[in-house]
């Protein structure tokens, strides 16, 4: 963000309150005219309550973090060449005084053990792929099986509940009917005026009482039995649900949170095997020593059957032409650079492409690691010792979730953005990664498809009503209101409509 842009944004925010007050006062003056025009105040207030905002979609991209170093121009005279790994020299192809071209093979180390290591690492990688796929399939199979078990238990509970209701209702109906017969027999006996000479009424009461007691006992037994079975079905359903949740979590750990690919522990095992394979492959590549520059061999410090080491130069090459730029870097930056890495050298206001030709594995007295680079064209000077600026890529994030830095707000060092969700602004806290001058990597807090509110507004907050300005502008325009005079010094567009961050 340029200084004029930052100043403009600051003035915009500072004037927001005053502009809002001015708009409020102007609104009071207009209320009479609006009433005469037949406008509905409630509808106008509701329509103007949503903040009109611009939106931006989350995208993926690549960010390269560049680091600047102070370097010096050195005479392009000698370059030390180191072995990439320790090993016995089995062949040395150039002697002192011979000319070499950049990329020539200077010597080879015994790579038999390294080839075996590479073959073993490749087998482990392939095994990890097969094992990971099997683990993922087993996790998925277990999850699907438990999902079916849970559904079966839930369906069984539902069927039993239906059966329970029918059986209990039938027993209850039978008990109710027996109670009505008993009540009728008792009433007939009570209303009898003959003294029940043959005892038939009393016998009817006794029979009805016996039938009712049997019906009541059957109801209690049916309900008790079904209640017990109902609890068993519920327990089975709950246990199946717990097992389903467990297998789901296990599946997520294996496949990833979204269960849509290798991004969990399965991916971790594959990545570990892949790193071991790449390391073994690099070690085999390092068993050969190549000339990083063209020139003349001025020293050869290894012979056949000698032991080469990354800590001692195997060859020294005297170069001519483009100068050498020396600079020092931290351990992390040195690890990010290798022979052949591209850097940029700025000298006398011009940028020159350069290539790293030497990375020391030993730190100097300051704790930094000396590095040398060679420009691809002449700097146009024979002087040495001049200070130059070296820019090198020391970190990279590819296919990462990237957003414009101007969209981010901070509260007590916590970065966040506002998302547009169904007409409401929703705050989302972020975890950020590396950044460049324009954009920053979002490690956590956003998902693909999220739409970020890019408009600044004094009333924008979590839960605020917002409207998509692009959608609003596409709607048919209303009759223009009477032109209002904008006081001198105020922006023509009211601050209440907001402005893009950084503008």
N, C-alpha and C positions, 0 to 999 in steps of 0.2 A: 504494500500500500504506500503510495507516494505521500510526501509531507502535505502538499495541497489537498489530497484526498482526506487524510487524517484530520486536517484543520477544518475542512468543510463538514466532515461527519461530526466533529466536536461542536461546531457552531450550530449544526442541525439539531443535535441533542439539547444544547443549551437554550435554543430558541423554541423548543417544543412546548414548554409550559406557557411561555408568553403567547405563542401563536394559538395554543388551545384556548387561552383566556380571551384573546381577541376574537376568535371564532365564536366563543360563547356569547360575548357582548354583541357581536354582529347578529348572532342568531336571535337575541332578544329583540333587536331592532326589526328583524325580518318577520317576527312571529305574527304581527298584525297582517302583513301582506300575505303570508302563507295561509292564515285563517280565511282571508277574503278569497283566496284562490281555491278554497274548498278542500285543501289537503287534510288528511287524517293525521293528527299529531302522533297518536300511538303507533301507527304504521311507519311514519317517518323515523321515529325513535328506534324502532326495532330494526329497520333497514340500515340505519347508520351505526348500530351498535357493533356490528362485525367489522374488524380491522381488515382492510384490503391489503393483501400481501402478495409478493412474488414467491414462487416456489422453484426449487431445484432438486432434481433426482439424484440419489446416491449412485455413484459410478465406480468402476474399478479401473486401475491404472498402475503405472510404475513410477516410483519416486526414487531418485538417486540422491543420496546426501553427499554433498561435496565438502571437502575440508581444504582449507588454504594453509600452505606452509611457506616459510621464508627460505629461499634457496640462494645459492651462489653459483656464478659461472666459473667453471674450472676448465683448464686447458684440456682439450680432447686428446690426451696422450695415452693413458693406460686404463684398462678395465680389468678388474680381477674376476675370474670365472670360478664359481664354486659348484661342487657336486650337490645335487638335491637331496642325497641321502648318503649314509655311510656304506661302504662296500669295497670289495677287492677289485682293483683295476684289471680287466682281462684284455684290454686293447687301448692303445693311445695312438692316434692317427696323425698328429701333427707335431713337428719339432720346432725348436727355436729358429726364427728367421723365416719360416714359411708364412705365406699369406693365406688368410682364411676369409670366407664370406659369411655374412650373418646367416645363421641356421646350420652351418657345417657341423657335423658330428666330430667332436674333439676326442672323446674317449668314451668307453663303455665299461660299466661295472658288472660284476657277476650278478646276474638276475635270475638264476635258477631257483633260489629259495623264494624270491619275490614272485616268480611265475607260479610257483606252487601255492603261495599265499593268495595270489589273485584267483587261481582256479578254485581254491577252497572258499574264498569270499564270495565268488560267483555262485557256487553251489549253495552256500548259506543264504544268499539273497533269494535264489529261486525257491529254496525250501521255505523261507519266511513268507514268500508270496503264496505258496501252496498252503502253508499252515494258517496264514492269516485268512485266506479265503475259506478254508475249512472251518476255522473258528467263527467267522462271520456267519457262515451258513448254519452252523450248529446253534449259534445264538439266535438267529432268525427262526430256525425250526423250533427251538425251545419256546421262543416268544409266541409263535403262531399256535403251537400245541397248547400252551397255557391259556392263550386267548380263547381257544375253542373249549377248553375245560371250564373256564369261567363262564362262557356263554351257556354251556350245558348246565352248569350248576344254577345259573340265573333262570334259565328256562324251566328247570325242574322245580325250583322254588315257586315260580309263577304258576305252573300247572298244579302243584300241590295246594297252593293258596286257593285256587279255584275249586279244587276237590274238597278242601277243608271247609270252604264256605257252604258248599252244597250239602256235605254230610252233617255239619253242625246245624244248618238251617232245617234239614229233614228231621233230625232228632228233636230239635226245639219245637217244630211244628207238631210232631207226634206227642210231645209232652203237653203242649198247649191244648190239643184236642182231648187228651185224657183228662186234663184238668176241667175242661168244660163238661165232659160227661159226669165226672165226680161231683161237680157243683150242681148239676141238674138233678142227680140222684139224691143229694143231700136236701135240695130244695123240695123235691117230691116227698121225701120222708117227713120233712118239717111241716109241710102243708097237709099231711094226711090227717083226717078226722075220724078214721075208722079204727085206729089203733093198730093198723097193719096186722090183722089177725093171722095171716098165713106167713108173715115175715119176708114177703117178697121184696118189699121196698128196702128193708135193711140189707137183704142179700145183694140188691142192686148197688147199694152204697158200698158194701164190702168189696164187691167185684170191681167197681169203678175205682175204689181206693187202691186196690192191688194193681190194676192196670196203670194208674197214674204213678204209683211208686216205681213200677217197672220202667215206665217211660222216662221218669225223672232220673232214675239210676242209669239208664241207657244214654241219656243226654250228657250226664256228667262224665260217664266213661268215654263216650265219643269225643267230647271236647278235651278231656284230659289227654287222651291218646293222641289226638291231632295236634294239640298244643306242644306236646313233647316232640312229635315228628317235625312240626313246623320249626322249632328251635334247631333241630338237627339239620334241616335243609338250609336255614339261614347261616348256621355255622359253616356248612360246606361251601355255600356261596361266598361268605366272607373270607374263608381260607383260600379259595380259588382266586379271589380278587387280590389278596396279599401276594400270592405266588405270581400272579400276572404282573403286578407292580414291580416285583423283584426281577423277573425275567426281562421286563421292559427296560429297567435301569441297566441291567447287564448288557442288553442289546445296544443301548445307547452308548455305553462305555466302549463297546467293540466297534460299532459302526459310526458313531458320532451322534451329536445331540439330535440332529434331524432324521437320523436313521435312513439317510439317502445316499450313502456312499462310504468310502474308506476315509474317515476323518477322526476316528477315535483311537482306542488302544491298538486296534488292528493296524491302522496306519502307522502308529508309533513303532511297532515291531518291524514293519516293512522299511520304514525310514532308517532305523538303526542298522539293519542289514545292508541297506543301500549305501549308507555312509561308510561302512566297513569295506564294501566293494569298491567304492570310489577312492577310498584311502589306499587300498591295495593297488588299484590301477595307477594312481598318481605315484606311488612308491616305485612301481615298475618303470613308469615314464622318467622318474628322477634318476634311474640307474644309467641314464645316458646324459652326457654333458655336451651341450651344444654351444656354439659361438653366439653370444647375444649381439655382437657387432662385427663389422668387417674391419680387417686390419692385419697386423703382423704379429705372430707369436713372439713375445719378448721374454717369456719365462714359462717353462713347463715343470711343475713341481711334483708330478706323479709319473711313475713308470709302471710297466706291467707287473702285476702281483703286489704292488703297493696298496695300502689302504687309503682310500679317499674319504674325506670328511666334509660336511657342510660348514665346518668352522675354519677350514684352511683353503686358500685359493689353489685350485688345481692348475690353472693357466692364467697368464697375464697377457692381454692383447693391447698392443699399441695402436691407437686409432688416429685417423686424420679426418678433417672436414668439420662436421657439425660439432659444437661444443657439448660438454657434459655439464649437467646441472646437478648439484649435490644438495640434498636437504635431509632433515632428520624428522622421524615420526615416532609416535607412541607405539607401544606394542600392538594395540588393537588396530591402528591404522596400517602398521607394517604387515600385519597378518592379512589385511584386505588387499594388499598389493603383491604383485608377483612380476617376474621378468616378462615383459611384453605388455604389461598394463599401460593403458593410455592415460596420460596426464596433459595438462595445459600449462605452458610457461608464459607469463606475461612480462615482457621486457620493453622498456621505452614506449609504453602505451599500446603495444601490439601483442596479440596472442599467437603463440606458436604451439603446434602439436608436438608432443614428445612421447617417448616410450621408455618405460623403466628397463634398465639394463642390469641393475645390481640391487639386491636387497640383503643387507647384512643380517646375520642371525645373532650377532653379538651387539649388545647395547654399548654406547660410549659412556664416558664419565658422567654425562648428564642424565643417563637412564633412557636416552632415545636411541633409535636404530637408524644408522646412516643408510641413505638410499641415493642411487644415482639414476638419472634419466638422460636420454639423448634426444635433442630436438631433431625433427625430420628435415629441417632446412636451416641454413646458416643464419645466425642472428645478426650478421653484418658487423661484428666487432671482433677484434683480436685481443681485447682487454679481458683480464680475468679478475675475479673477486667481486664483480658487481652483484648487488642483491636483486633477486627477481622473486616474483610470486608464483608459486606452484599450486595448482588446483587439481585435486585427485578425488575420484569417487571412493569413499571409504565405507559406504553402506548402501544397500539396495533393497527395495521391496517391490516385487513384481506381482501383478494380478491382485493388488491389494485394494481395499476399500478406501477411496480417496475423496476428500472434500476440500473446498476452498477454505483457507484459513480465516477469511473475513466473515464466514458464517458462524464462527465459534464465539461464544461468550464465556466469561469466567466469573465464578463466585467462590471466594476464598480458595483460589488456585484449582478449583474443580471446573474443568471445561464442560460445556454443554451446548446443545442447540435446541431449537424449538421445531417440532415436527407438525405437519398438517395432518390431522386425523378427523375426518368427517366434520369439518367446519370448526374444529377446536384445536388450539395450540397446546401441544403436549411437550413438556420439557423432557429431554433425554440426556443423562450424564454420559460422558464419553471417556474412554481410555485411549490415549493417543500414542502413535509410534513416531517414526522418523518423519521429517518434513523438509521441504525445500522452500524457496522464497514465496511460492504461491499456494501450495497445497500441503496437506498433512494426512498421514495414514491413520485410519480409525481402527484400532485393534478390537474394541468392544463397545457396544452401545447402539449400533445401527445395523439394519438389515437391508438386503436388496429390495428395492421397491419403495423404501421410505422416501418421503418428500420433505425436504428441509425448507423452513421459512427463511428467506434471505433478506427480508425487509426489516429494518429497525423501526420500532415504534415505542413511544414512552409508556403506552398501556399494555404492551405485549407481555404476557406472563402465562404461567401454566394454567390451563383451563379457559383462557380468553377465547371469545368467539372470533373467528377469522373467516375470510372469504378469499377464494383464489382470484387474484386480479385478472388473470388471463381469461377465466371463465366470465367474470363480470364484464370485461371489456367487449366480449363477444355478444352480449345481450343487446337488444335494440335500445338505442339511446333515447332518453326522455327529453321532453321539451327543455331547452336551456333556461336556467333561472336567470333572473335579472343580474346583470354584471355588477360585481362588488368591487369596490376600490381596495387594492392591496396597499397597505401602508408602506412607505419607503423603508428599505432595509430588511423587509421580511421576504422569504422565498415565495415565489408565485404559487407553487403547490403547497397546500397546507401541510405542516408537519404531522398532523393527525393521520395523514395517509401513509406516512413512513417514507423511508428512503433506503436504497440498497446499501448493505454494509460495505463500507469502504468507498462509497461515492459521496 
